[in-house]
């Protein structure tokens, strides 16, 4: 089973999709942490 990244984690550069509303969040720096979803405040991404 693959763990889904959560708010506050640093999963690396890439596009992450909110598990609740499908909002896309882009991280450009490997040191960036995932924020709460800007659309619904969700905390789980895929």
Secondary structure as GFF3:
##gff-version 3
##sequence-region A 1 46
A	DSSP	beta_strand	14	17	.	.	.	ID=ss1
A	DSSP	beta_strand	24	27	.	.	.	ID=ss2
###
